[in-house]
């Protein structure tokens, strides 16, 4: 079964080739609309093919989900460190005079309550990852349906207008992408 856009295009072509005699104004208008529809479908197919969906589903979405997974891991590590410190403070509080011990216990309780952000953050990021994976799946269906080979020329990449410092400041890196301490030490030694 041909896909819907190709079926419409074929139907228009068949109608055009099978017409005998003069057309009524209504038939002419209908054929014009069908031809415009077929052209619009072809334009949409070209635009979809030019989207570089492969880049999005092969690179951008996996990188985004990896970054979000890293956020979850680092948030969990930081939360665990905070909770360990709170536990030490709780264990030390009985050794303090009553007033300072009450202040420490109150602060520790507030910190425990505030650390609930980690669970909420995890739930929200999980929803974002699920949405990204749903988008990726839909993009793959579009690619399968309309093809990924583009007949349109690739859009040129916009020039990078960031300063050199901005280009070098990549922020936190995923473990596999980050520079090793040896690389950093070597770079710093090169300035001597």
N, C-alpha and C positions, 0 to 999 in steps of 0.2 A: 504494500500500500504506500503510495508516495506521500510525503509529508504535506501538510495543509498548504503552505505557501506554493509549493511546486504544483499541487493539484489545481489551485486557483489559476496559476499562470498557464497551465496546460488547458484548462477549460476556456480561458480567454482566447488562446491561440486557436483552439478547435472551433469556437464560435466564429472567430474572424475568418477562418479559412472555409467555413461551410456556408457563409452567407451568399445568397444569390439574389440579385435584383437590388432595388432601391431599399434604403432603410427609412423607417419612420423616424420622426424627431425623437420619440421616446426611446427607440432602439439605439439610435446614435448616441443619445445621452447615456444610456445604460452601458454601451460598449466603452464610451469614454471613461465612465466611472470605473468599470472593470479594469481597463488598461491603467488608469491612475493607481488603482489598488495594487495591481501587479507590480508596478514600478515602486510603490511605497514598500511593498514586501521585500523586493530586491534591495532597496536602499537599507532597510532595517537589517537584512541578512549581512550586508557589507559592513555596516556599523558594528554589529555583534561580533563578526569575525575579526574586526580591527581592534577589539577591546583588549587584546593580549590577555585573555582569560587565563591562559597557561601561567603567566607571571603571577596573576592574582592567586590562583589556586595552588601553584607549585611553590611560590615564594612568600608572598605577602601574608596570606592567611596562616600558613604554618609558622612563620616568624612571629606573627602577632600572638598566636596561641602559646608558642614557646616563651615569649616575653611574659605573658600573663601567668603561665605556670611558674616562671622564675619569681614573679611578684608574690605569688602564693607561698612559695618555698621560703623566700627571704622574710616575708611577714610572719610566717610560722616560727622561723628561727629567732627573729627579734622578740616575738611574743614569749617564746620559751625562756629566753634570756631574762626578759623583764620579770616573768613569773618566778624564776630561780632567785633573782635578787630580792623579790618580795618575800619569798620564803626565808631567806637569810635575815631580812629585817624583822620578820615575825618571830623568828627564833631568838633574836637579840633583844627584842622589846621587853621581855620579862626582866632583863638585867638592868633596865633603865629605871629612873625614878618615875613615879606614877604619872605625872604631867607629860613629860616627854614620851613615855610609853604609849599614852593615849593618843598623842599626836601621830606617832609612828603607826600605830594600829589603824587609826582613821585613814591615814595616807595610803597604807597598804590595801585597805578595803577598797578605797576609791580607785587605786591602780588595777586591782583585780576586776572591778566592774568595767573600767575603761578598756581592758584587754578583750572584752567581748567583741570589739571591732574586728578582731582577726577572723572570727567565725562568720560575721556578717560580710566582711570583705570577700572571704572565700566563696560564700554563696553567690554574691553578686558577680564576681569574676567568673564563676562557673556558668552563670547565665550568659555572660558575654561570650565565653568560649563556645557554648552550645549554639548561640546565634551565629557566630563565625563559621562553625562547621555546617550549619544549615545553609548559609550563604554559599559556602564552598560547594556543597552538594547541588544546589540549584545552578550554580555556574557550570558545573560539570555536565548537568543535564542540557543546558543551553548549548554548550560546546558540542556535546554528542549530537544534538538535534540539528544545529546549523553549521557544524564544522568549525575547525580552528584555523584553517589556512586562509589568510587574508589576501584578497586581490588588491586591496587598498594599500597605498604606501604607509609605512609605519610613521606614527606621529613623532616628530623630533623631540628629544628630551629637552626640557627647559634648562638653561644654564644654572649652575649652582652659584647662587649669589651670596652664600655665607662667607664670612671671613675665614682666613686660614685657621684661626683659633677655634672658631665655631665648627669647622670641618673636623678638627682633631678632637674636640670635646664630644665624645660619643656617649657619655653618661655610663651608667652601669652596663656591663656586658654579660651576656650569657656565658656560663663557664667555658664552653668550647671556643668562644670568640674572643675572650678576654686575653690581654697581654699577660705573659707570665712575669713573675717577679724578676727572673733572670733577664728578660727582655727590657724591663723597666730599668733595672740596674745598669745594663749595657748602654741604654740610651743616656742615662744620667752620667755615666762614666765618660761618654763621648764629649760632654761639655767641658771636661777638665783640660 
